[in-house]
Amino acid sequence: MRKIDTLLNHNSQLSALTKNVQSHQLLQKFWVAASPQMLSNLSFVGSLINGQLTVYAHSAIVANKIKLTIASILTQLQNLQKSNTKFRECKVTAIVVKVQVKSQ
């Protein structure tokens, strides 16, 4: 394990990639913590750019359900930002929902 850590930390491209993956994992945990379990199981985050969180739903039905509950999810996200220090950097002001059908 040490060799992998050394390789990841000493190569600038791999180090940047590792940080990007860690940021995306944190964002996914943030989404899972704030959204209802049924919705978080059927969706995943894409990106967070200028406060706009892009979420991909596995179907149009899930996308519509997320759109109907955006206000409460945004409130939950903001509460998590205040209460949990690891989510402070995830400043979400809007949610955009897209459908990305999961392949079988």
C-alpha positions in Angstrom: 0.0 0.0 0.0 2.9 2.3 0.7 4.2 2.0 -2.9 0.8 3.1 -4.3 0.5 6.0 -1.9 4.0 7.1 -2.8 3.3 6.8 -6.5 0.0 8.8 -6.2 1.6 11.6 -4.1 4.8 12.0 -6.1 3.2 12.2 -9.5 1.6 15.6 -10.1 -1.0 14.2 -12.6 -2.0 11.3 -10.4 -2.1 13.6 -7.3 -4.5 15.9 -9.1 -6.6 13.0 -10.2 -6.7 11.6 -6.7 -7.9 15.0 -5.3 -10.6 15.2 -8.0 -11.8 11.7 -7.1 -11.9 12.5 -3.4 -13.9 15.7 -4.1 -16.4 13.8 -6.2 -16.7 11.1 -3.4 -17.4 13.9 -0.9 -20.0 15.4 -3.1 -21.7 12.0 -3.6 -21.7 11.5 0.2 -23.2 15.0 0.6 -26.0 14.1 -1.9 -26.7 10.8 -0.1 -26.9 12.4 3.3 -29.3 15.1 2.2 -31.7 13.4 -0.2 -34.2 10.7 0.6 -32.8 7.2 0.5 -35.0 6.1 -2.4 -33.8 9.0 -4.5 -30.1 8.8 -3.6 -30.1 5.1 -4.5 -31.5 5.9 -8.0 -29.4 9.0 -8.7 -25.8 10.2 -8.5 -24.0 13.6 -8.6 -22.2 14.8 -11.7 -20.6 18.1 -10.7 -20.8 21.2 -8.5 -20.0 24.4 -10.5 -20.7 27.9 -9.2 -23.1 26.5 -6.6 -25.1 24.5 -9.2 -25.2 20.8 -8.4 -25.9 18.6 -11.3 -27.6 15.3 -10.4 -28.2 12.4 -12.8 -31.3 10.3 -12.3 -31.6 6.7 -13.6 -35.1 7.4 -15.0 -37.5 10.2 -15.9 -39.7 9.2 -12.9 -36.8 9.6 -10.5 -35.8 12.9 -12.1 -39.4 14.2 -11.7 -39.5 13.2 -8.0 -36.2 15.0 -7.4 -37.6 18.1 -9.2 -40.7 18.0 -7.0 -38.6 17.9 -3.8 -35.8 20.3 -4.8 -36.8 22.9 -2.2 -36.6 20.5 0.7 -33.4 18.9 -0.5 -31.8 22.3 -0.9 -32.8 23.1 2.7 -31.3 19.8 3.9 -28.1 20.5 2.0 -27.8 23.9 3.6 -28.4 22.4 7.0 -25.7 19.8 6.4 -23.3 22.6 5.4 -23.8 24.3 8.7 -23.7 21.2 10.9 -21.1 19.1 9.3 -17.6 20.5 8.9 -16.6 18.2 6.0 -19.4 19.5 3.9 -18.7 23.2 4.3 -16.9 23.5 1.0 -20.0 22.1 -0.8 -21.9 25.3 -1.4 -25.1 24.4 -3.3 -27.6 27.1 -4.3 -29.3 25.2 -7.2 -29.9 21.7 -8.4 -30.1 20.7 -12.0 -31.5 17.2 -12.7 -30.7 15.3 -15.8 -31.7 11.7 -16.9 -28.9 9.3 -17.3 -30.3 5.8 -17.9 -28.2 3.2 -16.2 -27.0 0.5 -18.5 -27.7 -3.1 -17.7 
